[in-house]
Amino acid sequence: MPVKITVHDLPELFAPDLERIQLAKERQARFWKGEPNDVPPIVCSGTLRPEQEAIPTPNLKEAFDDIDMMIFGQVRSACSMANSGSDGIPSVRGNYGTGVLLSCLGLEQEVFPDKMPWLKQQLTREQVAKLTPDDIKIQGTFAQGLEFMHKIKDIFGDTLPAYCMDTQGPFDLAHLMIGDDLFYLFYDDAKLGEHVMNLAVELGIKTHEWMKEINGEAPDQFYHSNALYAENIGIRICEDTSAIVGPDMIEDICIPASQRLARHFGSAWVHYCGRNDHLTKAVCEAPELIGINFGHIPGHEQDHPFDQDMEICRDTNTKFFGGWPNLPGESAKDQLKRLHHWAKQGVLLPQVNPDGDEFKNHEELLEFWYGL
């Protein structure tokens, strides 16, 4: 009968090449700072070793409900990154959903086995008007996430960082807090709208500080996404709700709030899904927001004009991290050559994976990339 694995067995199973990770950290630190590199860094996942395949694979609800199961699922992914030999930095997080910070205000998400948690509870205008930053407290799911971070630290020490939970940005947090009423609030009651945004910024500051205290990050240092490391960036900011509003609201409300949050930690990088050219331009022109990432919507993978977006990043000294879809009919090698053009200029940190055709595994992909 197989011996049951416990979370305390995981460090031996993880067993990364610490020298290779250190080289990757140095390359990424230079990339984000805009300094010369020996080669353009690249992120890709590897394959699990046979003994790592025995690590349990919980569904999303099992992981949400049980910290050990969350650790198992996260460490499996970290093993894949550590095994790749790429410039990705393995890390883990308490994967408790986009609404996890709102539990600090008493709001909790619905949980599912096959999709991420979703926050359906919101506060009314009257409830929000009574709140102050003192009402932001460690409680609920957020407290559970901090417990996850403590346990990772206890088990792995400094060999596997626990990065910040799914924090979102101020406008996204405000949307989670009050729901779609947010889109009318600034026209109906500008003073209350300002109050909501101030609460959202404070929620971002306090929660990031609590998490960074546990994982030992400096204010302007971060690990993220089971991939990233920087020494001049403090946090990630999500602008998914900002992507669906117009230019005036982006310029007057969304970006100024994100700048305030970013400044508290030195700087930030930004993610949003979809395409909003005005938002992209506003992010790239904000000095506190030094990196950007797009989530490509299924069925709309070609919406973003790659070279045009890279030119904006180059001209504003903004760094892009993430994957890009192949162009129609484009081979994997041709795609890598297209990405390498911008990566060697220090604009792009690509995240790619072998397609099983031209590159049978990550070793072949990396050999091709580093040889360009």
C-alpha positions as CSV (number, residue, x, y, z in Angstrom):
1,M,0.0,0.0,0.0
2,P,1.5,3.4,-1.0
3,V,2.8,5.6,1.8
4,K,0.6,8.7,2.2
5,I,2.4,11.9,1.4
6,T,2.2,14.8,4.0
7,V,3.0,18.4,3.4
8,H,6.2,17.9,5.4
9,D,7.5,15.5,2.7
10,L,7.2,18.2,0.1
11,P,10.6,20.0,0.5
12,E,12.4,16.7,-0.4
13,L,10.1,16.3,-3.4
14,F,10.5,19.9,-4.5
15,A,14.3,19.9,-4.3
16,P,15.0,22.7,-6.8
17,D,18.3,23.6,-8.4
18,L,19.0,26.7,-6.2
19,E,22.0,27.8,-8.4
20,R,19.8,27.9,-11.5
21,I,17.1,29.8,-9.6
22,Q,19.6,32.3,-8.4
23,L,20.7,32.9,-12.0
24,A,17.1,33.3,-13.0
25,K,16.5,35.9,-10.2
26,E,19.5,37.9,-11.3
27,R,18.3,37.9,-14.9
28,Q,14.8,38.9,-13.9
29,A,16.0,41.6,-11.6
30,R,18.1,43.2,-14.4
31,F,15.1,42.9,-16.8
32,W,12.7,44.8,-14.6
33,K,15.3,47.4,-13.8
34,G,16.1,47.9,-17.5
35,E,19.7,46.8,-17.1
36,P,21.8,44.8,-19.7
37,N,21.4,41.0,-19.5
38,D,23.6,38.1,-20.6
39,V,20.6,36.6,-22.5
40,P,17.0,37.7,-22.7
41,P,15.2,35.8,-19.9
42,I,12.3,33.5,-20.7
43,V,9.7,31.7,-18.6
44,C,8.3,28.2,-19.3
45,S,7.1,25.3,-17.3
46,G,8.8,21.9,-17.1
47,T,7.5,18.4,-16.4
48,L,7.2,16.7,-13.0
49,R,9.6,14.0,-12.0
50,P,8.0,10.6,-11.3
51,E,8.2,11.0,-7.5
52,Q,6.5,14.4,-7.8
53,E,3.6,12.9,-9.7
54,A,2.5,11.4,-6.3
55,I,1.7,14.9,-4.9
56,P,-2.1,15.1,-4.6
57,T,-4.1,17.2,-7.1
58,P,-7.1,18.7,-5.2
59,N,-10.0,20.4,-7.0
60,L,-10.5,24.1,-6.3
61,K,-13.0,23.6,-3.5
62,E,-10.9,20.9,-1.8
63,A,-8.0,23.3,-1.8
64,F,-10.1,26.2,-0.6
65,D,-11.4,24.2,2.3
66,D,-8.2,22.6,3.4
67,I,-4.8,24.4,3.8
68,D,-2.8,21.2,3.3
69,M,-4.7,20.5,0.1
70,M,-4.0,24.0,-1.1
71,I,-0.3,23.5,-0.4
72,F,-0.3,20.2,-2.3
73,G,-1.8,21.8,-5.4
74,Q,0.4,24.9,-5.3
75,V,3.6,22.9,-4.8
76,R,2.9,20.7,-7.8
77,S,2.8,23.8,-10.0
78,A,6.0,25.1,-8.3
79,C,7.7,21.8,-9.0
80,S,6.9,22.1,-12.7
81,M,8.4,25.6,-12.8
82,A,11.5,24.6,-10.8
83,N,12.1,21.7,-13.2
84,S,12.0,23.8,-16.3
85,G,15.5,25.2,-16.2
86,S,14.0,28.5,-17.5
87,D,14.2,31.9,-15.9
88,G,10.9,31.5,-14.1
89,I,11.0,31.6,-10.3
90,P,8.8,29.0,-8.5
91,S,6.4,30.5,-6.0
92,V,3.0,29.6,-4.5
93,R,0.0,31.5,-3.2
94,G,-3.2,30.9,-1.2
95,N,-5.4,30.7,-4.3
96,Y,-8.6,32.0,-2.6
97,G,-10.1,34.0,-5.5
98,T,-10.3,37.6,-6.6
99,G,-12.7,38.5,-3.7
100,V,-10.4,37.3,-0.9
101,L,-9.5,40.8,0.3
102,L,-13.1,41.7,0.8
103,S,-13.3,39.2,3.6
104,C,-11.4,41.8,5.6
105,L,-14.7,43.7,5.4
106,G,-16.8,40.7,6.2
107,L,-17.8,39.7,2.7
108,E,-17.3,36.1,1.6
109,Q,-17.3,34.3,-1.7
110,E,-19.1,31.3,-3.1
111,V,-16.8,28.3,-3.6
112,F,-17.0,25.7,-6.4
113,P,-15.0,22.5,-7.3
114,D,-14.5,23.4,-11.0
115,K,-14.2,27.2,-11.1
116,M,-12.6,29.9,-9.1
117,P,-14.5,31.4,-6.1
118,W,-16.9,34.3,-6.9
119,L,-18.0,37.1,-4.7
120,K,-21.8,37.7,-4.9
121,Q,-22.1,39.6,-1.6
122,Q,-21.9,43.4,-1.9
123,L,-22.3,46.3,0.5
124,T,-25.0,49.0,0.0
125,R,-24.2,52.7,-0.3
126,E,-25.4,53.2,3.3
127,Q,-23.1,50.4,4.6
128,V,-20.1,51.7,2.8
129,A,-20.7,55.3,3.9
130,K,-20.3,54.1,7.6
131,L,-17.0,52.3,7.0
132,T,-13.5,53.6,7.9
133,P,-10.1,52.1,7.4
134,D,-10.2,50.9,11.0
135,D,-13.0,48.5,9.8
136,I,-10.5,46.6,7.6
137,K,-9.5,43.6,9.7
138,I,-7.7,40.3,9.4
139,Q,-10.7,37.8,9.3
140,G,-12.4,35.1,7.3
141,T,-10.8,33.8,4.2
142,F,-8.0,36.3,4.3
143,A,-7.0,35.1,7.7
144,Q,-7.0,31.6,6.2
145,G,-4.7,32.8,3.4
146,L,-2.3,34.2,6.0
147,E,-2.3,30.9,7.8
148,F,-1.4,29.2,4.4
149,M,1.5,31.7,4.0
150,H,2.8,31.0,7.6
151,K,2.6,27.2,7.0
152,I,4.6,27.5,3.7
153,K,7.2,29.5,5.5
154,D,7.4,26.9,8.3
155,I,7.7,24.0,5.9
156,F,10.0,25.5,3.2
157,G,11.9,28.3,4.9
158,D,13.3,30.5,2.2
159,T,13.4,27.9,-0.6
160,L,9.8,28.5,-1.8
161,P,8.3,32.0,-1.5
162,A,4.6,32.4,-0.8
163,Y,3.5,35.4,-2.9
164,C,0.6,37.7,-2.3
165,M,-2.9,36.5,-2.8
166,D,-5.2,37.7,-5.6
167,T,-5.2,41.3,-4.6
168,Q,-6.8,43.2,-7.4
169,G,-6.4,47.0,-7.8
170,P,-8.4,49.8,-6.2
171,F,-11.1,50.1,-8.9
172,D,-11.6,46.3,-9.0
173,L,-11.8,46.2,-5.2
174,A,-14.4,49.0,-5.2
175,H,-16.4,47.1,-7.8
176,L,-16.2,44.0,-5.6
177,M,-17.2,46.0,-2.6
178,I,-20.3,47.7,-4.0
179,G,-21.1,45.9,-7.2
180,D,-22.3,47.4,-10.5
181,D,-23.7,50.4,-8.5
182,L,-20.1,51.7,-8.7
183,F,-20.6,52.8,-12.3
184,Y,-23.4,55.2,-11.2
185,L,-22.0,56.2,-7.9
186,F,-19.5,58.8,-9.2
187,Y,-22.3,60.6,-11.0
188,D,-24.9,60.3,-8.2
189,D,-22.7,61.0,-5.2
190,A,-19.1,62.0,-6.0
191,K,-18.2,62.4,-2.4
192,L,-19.3,58.8,-1.6
193,G,-17.4,57.6,-4.7
194,E,-14.3,59.2,-3.4
195,H,-14.8,57.6,0.0
196,V,-15.2,54.1,-1.7
197,M,-12.0,54.6,-3.6
198,N,-10.1,55.7,-0.5
199,L,-11.3,52.6,1.3
200,A,-10.2,50.5,-1.6
201,V,-6.7,52.0,-1.6
202,E,-6.4,51.5,2.2
203,L,-7.6,47.9,1.7
204,G,-4.9,47.3,-0.8
205,I,-2.2,48.9,1.4
206,K,-3.1,47.1,4.6
207,T,-3.5,43.6,3.1
208,H,-0.3,43.8,1.1
209,E,1.6,45.0,4.2
210,W,0.2,42.0,6.2
211,M,1.2,39.5,3.5
212,K,4.6,41.0,2.9
213,E,5.4,40.9,6.6
214,I,4.9,37.1,6.5
215,N,6.8,36.3,3.3
216,G,9.7,38.7,4.2
217,E,9.5,40.8,1.0
218,A,10.8,44.3,1.1
219,P,8.2,46.9,0.2
220,D,9.7,47.3,-3.3
221,Q,10.5,43.6,-3.9
222,F,8.2,40.8,-5.0
223,Y,7.7,37.3,-6.1
224,H,4.6,36.5,-8.2
225,S,2.7,34.1,-10.5
226,N,4.9,31.1,-9.9
227,A,7.2,32.9,-12.4
228,L,8.3,36.4,-11.5
229,Y,10.9,38.1,-9.3
230,A,11.8,41.8,-9.1
231,E,13.8,44.1,-6.8
232,N,12.2,47.3,-7.9
233,I,8.5,46.4,-7.9
234,G,6.4,46.0,-4.8
235,I,3.0,44.7,-5.9
236,R,0.7,43.6,-8.8
237,I,-2.4,45.6,-9.6
238,C,-5.3,44.2,-11.6
239,E,-7.4,46.6,-13.7
240,D,-10.0,44.2,-15.1
241,T,-13.0,46.4,-14.2
242,S,-11.1,49.5,-15.4
243,A,-10.9,47.8,-18.8
244,I,-14.7,48.1,-19.3
245,V,-15.0,51.9,-18.5
246,G,-14.4,54.9,-20.6
247,P,-11.3,57.2,-20.9
248,D,-12.6,59.9,-18.5
249,M,-13.1,57.4,-15.6
250,I,-9.8,55.7,-16.4
251,E,-7.9,59.0,-16.2
252,D,-9.8,60.6,-13.3
253,I,-10.5,57.7,-11.0
254,C,-8.9,54.3,-11.9
255,I,-5.3,55.3,-12.6
256,P,-4.8,57.9,-9.9
257,A,-6.0,55.4,-7.3
258,S,-3.7,52.7,-8.6
259,Q,-0.8,55.2,-8.6
260,R,-1.5,55.9,-4.9
261,L,-1.4,52.2,-4.1
262,A,1.7,51.6,-6.2
263,R,3.6,54.6,-4.7
264,H,3.2,53.1,-1.2
265,F,5.2,50.1,-2.3
266,G,7.6,52.0,-4.7
267,S,6.0,50.8,-7.9
268,A,3.7,48.1,-9.4
269,W,3.0,46.0,-12.5
270,V,-0.5,45.8,-13.9
271,H,-2.6,43.0,-15.4
272,Y,-5.9,43.3,-17.2
273,C,-7.9,41.0,-19.4
274,G,-9.2,42.1,-22.8
275,R,-8.2,45.1,-24.9
276,N,-8.6,48.8,-24.0
277,D,-6.0,50.9,-25.7
278,H,-6.7,53.9,-23.6
279,L,-6.1,51.9,-20.4
280,T,-2.9,50.4,-21.9
281,K,-1.6,53.9,-22.7
282,A,-2.6,55.3,-19.3
283,V,-0.8,52.4,-17.5
284,C,2.3,52.7,-19.6
285,E,2.5,56.5,-19.1
286,A,2.2,56.3,-15.3
287,P,5.7,56.3,-13.8
288,E,4.7,54.2,-10.8
289,L,3.3,51.4,-13.1
290,I,6.4,49.9,-14.7
291,G,5.1,46.6,-16.0
292,I,2.0,45.4,-17.9
293,N,0.4,42.0,-18.8
294,F,-2.7,41.2,-20.8
295,G,-5.0,38.3,-20.4
296,H,-6.0,37.2,-23.9
297,I,-9.7,36.4,-24.1
298,P,-10.5,33.0,-25.8
299,G,-11.8,33.7,-29.2
300,H,-10.1,37.2,-29.2
301,E,-6.5,36.1,-29.0
302,Q,-5.5,38.3,-31.9
303,D,-7.2,41.5,-30.7
304,H,-4.0,43.0,-29.4
305,P,-1.6,44.3,-32.1
306,F,1.7,42.8,-30.9
307,D,4.2,45.1,-32.4
308,Q,2.1,48.2,-31.7
309,D,1.9,47.2,-28.0
310,M,5.6,46.5,-27.8
311,E,6.4,49.9,-29.3
312,I,4.2,51.6,-26.7
313,C,6.1,49.6,-24.0
314,R,9.5,50.5,-25.5
315,D,8.7,54.2,-25.9
316,T,7.4,54.5,-22.3
317,N,10.1,52.3,-20.7
318,T,7.4,49.8,-19.6
319,K,8.2,46.1,-19.3
320,F,5.8,43.5,-20.6
321,F,5.5,40.0,-19.1
322,G,3.3,37.2,-20.4
323,G,2.4,35.0,-23.3
324,W,1.3,35.9,-26.8
325,P,-0.7,33.6,-29.1
326,N,0.7,32.4,-32.4
327,L,-0.3,34.3,-35.5
328,P,-2.4,32.3,-37.9
329,G,-0.1,29.8,-39.6
330,E,2.9,30.8,-37.6
331,S,5.3,28.1,-36.4
332,A,6.5,27.8,-32.9
333,K,10.0,28.7,-34.0
334,D,8.9,31.8,-35.9
335,Q,6.8,32.9,-32.9
336,L,9.9,32.7,-30.7
337,K,11.9,34.7,-33.2
338,R,9.2,37.3,-33.2
339,L,9.2,37.5,-29.4
340,H,13.0,37.5,-29.2
341,H,13.2,40.6,-31.3
342,W,11.6,42.5,-28.4
343,A,13.0,40.5,-25.6
344,K,16.6,41.3,-26.6
345,Q,15.7,45.0,-26.4
346,G,14.6,44.5,-22.8
347,V,10.9,45.1,-23.5
348,L,9.4,41.6,-23.2
349,L,9.7,38.8,-20.7
350,P,7.8,36.0,-22.6
351,Q,6.0,33.1,-21.0
352,V,5.8,30.2,-23.4
353,N,5.4,26.4,-23.4
354,P,6.4,23.6,-25.8
355,D,3.8,22.8,-28.4
356,G,4.7,19.2,-28.7
357,D,5.4,19.5,-32.4
358,E,8.5,21.5,-33.1
359,F,9.7,21.3,-29.5
360,K,9.1,18.0,-27.8
361,N,10.0,19.4,-24.4
362,H,11.1,22.5,-22.6
363,E,14.8,21.6,-23.0
364,E,14.5,21.9,-26.8
365,L,12.6,25.1,-26.5
366,L,15.1,26.7,-24.2
367,E,18.1,25.6,-26.3
368,F,16.5,27.2,-29.4
369,W,15.7,30.5,-27.5
370,Y,19.1,30.9,-25.8
371,G,20.7,30.2,-29.2
372,L,19.0,33.0,-31.0
